[in-house]
């Protein structure tokens, strides 16, 4: 996500001074590195500044397609219009200070949510700058090769009306009204980034020593230090303390055998006893003799603790009962029909 998308996500309401200061500090580190190597970015704007991670203020500058070395300038039409420096607009020789101009415009936009100089074209762009910063000094105008596009023969700015019917008047608005803040250090920082003369414009090293940047560094700790090293004592217990006090470690306690639920076993015994003592309901249509025989069988039924041998004896007793029943039926004259005969 770039800074423009971040501004848009915030509904163009701007950000706090503290967050803008962190962005500014990171950008100044990048500009300081470019200045050391004599590199001009030539297109510094919110769209070309990315957040390394969401929720953090560390940034990364991208899009060096228009960049050049200070001694190898290639293009004359450079920089996006809202962040274009006066020397590029007026046709002066440009150098690394053009990036500091763009940097100042970006900081103001981060605070207000809108571009500081929103010109519709180059003529209105210079008119927007003069509306806040006043007329450029004579030494700048004398070197300008494109002066006639913006000033008449008497040195007066050409009057222009934009698409909304608005005319820009020179010096009709100060920087405090444009940025909408009363922070003196922040306003001074932006003002020094927006100097007409690039030779007196603030450099990245000077900006890092500015009072507005130092305000955020007062309570910053060195990278080697942390709160844990100085203020907060260690709450981690020693091995001796951990063995003597506190709850036992579940991973060090030996496993215990499962405990038998005596209550459930007792309930099971009670229900089994009730089932044994319950009287069996005879089937519908059963004779009195059959019912009497079933009662004899239930009286002979073994208990749950009977062994395998007793089970075999039970089978033999049942077979004897069956033979006895057959003999009784024969004596009474109740012959069973042979198998297979109808």
Residue pairs with C-beta under 8 A, 6 or more apart in sequence:
1 9
1 50
1 51
1 54
2 46
2 47
2 48
2 49
2 50
2 51
3 23
3 46
3 47
3 49
3 50
3 51
3 59
3 106
3 110
4 45
4 46
4 47
6 46
6 51
7 14
7 15
7 46
7 109
7 110
7 113
10 113
11 113
12 113
12 114
13 113
14 110
14 111
14 112
14 113
15 110
15 111
17 111
17 181
17 183
17 186
18 216
19 57
19 110
20 107
20 110
20 111
21 212
21 213
21 215
21 216
22 57
22 216
23 49
23 57
23 59
23 107
23 110
24 103
24 107
24 189
24 207
24 213
25 208
25 213
25 216
25 217
26 57
26 58
26 59
27 49
27 59
27 61
27 103
27 106
28 103
28 204
28 207
28 208
28 213
30 59
30 61
31 99
31 100
31 103
31 204
32 204
32 205
32 208
34 40
34 41
34 96
34 99
35 96
35 203
35 204
35 205
38 69
38 70
38 71
38 96
39 67
39 68
39 69
39 70
39 96
40 67
40 68
40 69
40 70
40 73
40 94
40 95
40 96
40 98
40 99
41 61
41 64
41 66
41 67
41 99
41 102
42 66
42 67
42 68
42 75
42 78
42 79
42 98
42 99
43 63
43 65
43 66
43 67
43 78
43 79
43 80
44 61
44 79
44 83
44 99
44 102
44 103
44 106
45 80
45 82
45 83
45 102
45 106
46 106
46 109
46 110
47 63
48 61
48 62
48 63
49 59
49 60
49 61
49 62
49 106
50 59
50 60
50 61
50 62
51 57
51 58
51 59
51 60
52 58
52 59
52 60
66 75
66 78
66 79
68 74
68 75
70 95
70 96
73 93
73 94
76 88
76 91
78 84
78 88
78 94
78 98
79 85
79 88
79 98
79 102
81 119
81 121
81 122
81 125
82 105
82 115
82 116
82 117
82 118
82 119
82 125
83 101
83 102
83 105
83 106
84 102
84 122
84 125
85 94
85 97
85 98
85 101
85 102
85 198
86 92
86 101
86 126
86 129
86 136
86 140
86 196
87 93
87 94
87 97
87 98
87 140
87 198
88 94
88 98
89 122
89 125
89 126
89 146
89 150
90 126
90 136
90 140
90 141
90 144
90 145
90 146
90 147
90 150
91 144
91 145
91 146
91 147
92 140
92 143
92 144
92 145
92 198
93 143
94 198
95 198
97 198
97 199
97 201
97 203
98 198
100 193
100 201
100 202
100 203
100 204
100 207
101 193
101 194
101 198
101 201
103 193
104 189
104 190
104 192
104 193
104 194
105 115
105 116
105 117
105 194
107 189
107 190
107 193
108 116
108 178
108 179
108 190
109 115
109 116
111 179
111 180
111 181
111 186
112 179
112 180
116 132
116 178
116 179
117 125
117 128
117 129
117 132
118 128
119 125
119 126
119 127
119 128
120 162
120 163
122 149
123 149
123 150
123 158
123 160
124 160
124 162
124 168
126 150
126 157
127 157
127 160
127 168
127 170
128 168
130 136
130 157
130 168
130 170
130 171
131 168
131 169
131 170
131 171
131 172
131 173
132 173
132 174
132 175
132 178
133 175
133 194
133 196
134 170
134 171
135 157
135 170
135 171
136 196
137 196
137 197
139 197
140 196
140 197
141 147
141 151
141 155
149 158
150 157
150 158
151 157
151 158
152 158
157 170
159 167
160 167
160 168
161 167
162 168
175 187
175 190
175 191
175 194
176 182
176 187
179 186
179 187
179 190
181 187
183 212
185 210
185 211
185 212
185 215
186 212
188 210
188 211
188 212
189 202
189 207
189 210
189 212
189 213
192 201
192 202
192 206
192 207
192 210
193 201
193 202
193 207
194 201
195 201
195 202
202 210
207 213
228 234
237 245
237 246
242 249
272 304
276 303
280 294
280 298
282 290
282 291
282 294
293 321
293 325
296 321
297 318
297 321
300 314
300 317
301 314
302 310
302 311
302 314
306 314
329 336
